Amino acid sequence: MTEEYPPQGPDTSPAFVGLVLAVIALFVILFSIVMLTNHHYEQKEAAATTQHAP
């Protein structure tokens, strides 16, 4: 099987570049979701504290 698929082929480098870019893209997407969610709940918490203040 190693004769058909050598470990270092012509597409190994682009495959790793694609893998790294996919990981970076997922990190950016997840980081954005976390930041937006935190911002949303900070606003809700601030609004709730101002409504209940005497």
Contact map, one row per residue, 1 for C-alpha under 8 A:
111110000000000000000000000000000000000000000000000000
111111100000000000000000000000000000000000000000000000
111111000000000000000000000000000000000000000000000000
111111000000000000000000000000000000000000000000000000
111111101000000000000000000000000000000000000000000000
011111111000000000000000000000000000000000000000000000
010011111000000000000000000000000000000000000000000000
000001111101000000000000000000000000000000000000000000
000011111111000000000000000000000000000000000000000000
000000011111100000000000000000000000000000000000000000
000000001111111000000000000000000000000000000000000000
000000011111111100000000000000000000000000000000000000
000000000111111110000000000000000000000000000000000000
000000000011111111000000000000000000000000000000000000
000000000011111111100000000000000000000000000000000000
000000000001111111110000000000000000000000000000000000
000000000000111111111000000000000000000000000000000000
000000000000011111111100000000000000000000000000000000
000000000000001111111110000000000000000000000000000000
000000000000000111111111000000000000000000000000000000
000000000000000011111111100000000000000000000000000000
000000000000000001111111110000000000000000000000000000
000000000000000000111111111000000000000000000000000000
000000000000000000011111111100000000000000000000000000
000000000000000000001111111110000000000000000000000000
000000000000000000000111111111000000000000000000000000
000000000000000000000011111111100000000000000000000000
000000000000000000000001111111110000000000000000000000
000000000000000000000000111111111000000000000000000000
000000000000000000000000011111111100000000000000000000
000000000000000000000000001111111110000000000000000000
000000000000000000000000000111111111000000000000000000
000000000000000000000000000011111111100000000000000000
000000000000000000000000000001111111110000000000000000
000000000000000000000000000000111111111000000000000000
000000000000000000000000000000011111111100000000000000
000000000000000000000000000000001111111110000000000000
000000000000000000000000000000000111111111000000000000
000000000000000000000000000000000011111111100000000000
000000000000000000000000000000000001111111110000000000
000000000000000000000000000000000000111111111000000000
000000000000000000000000000000000000011111111100000000
000000000000000000000000000000000000001111111110000000
000000000000000000000000000000000000000111111111000000
000000000000000000000000000000000000000011111111100000
000000000000000000000000000000000000000001111111110000
000000000000000000000000000000000000000000111111111000
000000000000000000000000000000000000000000011111111100
000000000000000000000000000000000000000000001111111110
000000000000000000000000000000000000000000000111111110
000000000000000000000000000000000000000000000011111110
000000000000000000000000000000000000000000000001111111
000000000000000000000000000000000000000000000000111111
000000000000000000000000000000000000000000000000000111
